[in-house]
């Protein structure tokens, strides 16, 4: 098993990854698994700050990685 280097919660400014699609932006603040293990797990999740046209200031919570990566592009 690989060590999870993204397991510590960080702020929006230091997000591990930032993804965007159609006015929605996901700031990954914590990963529960090492990135190389996420592809084989359909239930892999990230703790994110999510901004959208409905909530421009954002909301925080867990999001499935597959839902973020499907049709989105990585900004950072």
Buried (B, 14 or more C-beta within 10 A) or exposed (E): EEEBEBEEEBEBEEBBBBBBEEEBBBBBBBBBBBBEBBEEEEEBBBBBBBBEEEEEEBEEEEBBBBEBBEEBEEEE
